[in-house]
């Protein structure tokens, strides 16, 4: 049986983060879930042996944040996830 989880909500963080003014999930949650269900069906049919699902969430805040501090605060929460940080531009 597959348990469907709702999208992650920053309000569940164990600390106060700056206000999010924009959130973009790629793929969106419904598309992502359809891909997961399709992969599970293919695994049942032995078409696939293993699947490593991933998606990207981009958050825009109302103020500048220190990404390293944010990652440190998320680290204790990361027992069920892989956390990493990418700097895409110098800013």
QUIVENGI-V334243 format. One record per residue. N is the residue number from 1. PHI is phi in radians with two decimals (NA if undefined). OMEGA is omega in whole degrees, 0 to 359 (999 if undefined). D_CENTER is the distance of its C-alpha to the mean C-alpha in whole Angstrom. Layout:
n & phi & omega & d_center
N & PHI & OMEGA & D_CENTER
N & PHI & OMEGA & D_CENTER
This chain:
n & phi & omega & d_center
1 & NA & 181 & 22
2 & -1.72 & 177 & 18
3 & -1.72 & 181 & 17
4 & -1.51 & 178 & 14
5 & -1.73 & 177 & 12
6 & -1.35 & 179 & 11
7 & -0.99 & 180 & 8
8 & -1.10 & 179 & 7
9 & -2.08 & 180 & 10
10 & -1.04 & 179 & 11
11 & -1.12 & 179 & 14
12 & -1.50 & 181 & 13
13 & -1.13 & 179 & 13
14 & -1.40 & 179 & 16
15 & -2.61 & 181 & 18
16 & -1.58 & 178 & 18
17 & -1.82 & 175 & 16
18 & -1.01 & 181 & 18
19 & -1.23 & 178 & 18
20 & -1.48 & 178 & 15
21 & -1.81 & 177 & 17
22 & -2.70 & 176 & 15
23 & -2.36 & 177 & 11
24 & -2.32 & 178 & 11
25 & -1.83 & 180 & 8
26 & -2.27 & 352 & 9
27 & -1.23 & 178 & 11
28 & -1.13 & 188 & 11
29 & -1.02 & 182 & 10
30 & -1.14 & 177 & 14
31 & -1.14 & 178 & 14
32 & -1.02 & 181 & 11
33 & -1.15 & 176 & 13
34 & -1.10 & 178 & 16
35 & -1.14 & 178 & 15
36 & -1.13 & 180 & 14
37 & -1.07 & 178 & 18
38 & -1.12 & 179 & 19
39 & -1.10 & 179 & 18
40 & -1.12 & 177 & 19
41 & -1.09 & 179 & 23
42 & -1.17 & 176 & 23
43 & -1.20 & 177 & 23
44 & -1.06 & 180 & 25
45 & -1.51 & 180 & 28
46 & 1.14 & 175 & 27
47 & -1.37 & 177 & 26
48 & -2.09 & 177 & 23
49 & -1.75 & 186 & 23
50 & -2.59 & 177 & 20
51 & -2.35 & 176 & 16
52 & -2.06 & 183 & 13
53 & -1.28 & 177 & 10
54 & -2.68 & 172 & 8
55 & -2.69 & 184 & 6
56 & -1.99 & 173 & 6
57 & -2.10 & 178 & 6
58 & -1.91 & 181 & 9
59 & -1.97 & 174 & 11
60 & -1.97 & 183 & 14
61 & -1.77 & 179 & 16
62 & -1.39 & 178 & 20
63 & -2.63 & 179 & 21
64 & -1.19 & 178 & 20
65 & -2.11 & 174 & 18
66 & -1.62 & 184 & 19
67 & -1.09 & 179 & 15
68 & -1.21 & 177 & 17
69 & -1.14 & 179 & 18
70 & -1.07 & 179 & 14
71 & -1.11 & 177 & 13
72 & -1.07 & 180 & 16
73 & -1.23 & 179 & 16
74 & -1.38 & 187 & 12
75 & -0.90 & 179 & 14
76 & -1.10 & 180 & 16
77 & -1.44 & 188 & 13
78 & -1.49 & 182 & 11
79 & -1.08 & 181 & 14
80 & -1.85 & 183 & 11
81 & -2.58 & 172 & 9
82 & -1.74 & 180 & 10
83 & -1.83 & 176 & 9
84 & -2.62 & 185 & 11
85 & -2.26 & 177 & 12
86 & -2.11 & 175 & 14
87 & -1.74 & 185 & 17
88 & -1.53 & 176 & 17
89 & -2.60 & 184 & 21
90 & -1.08 & 183 & 23
91 & -1.46 & 999 & 22
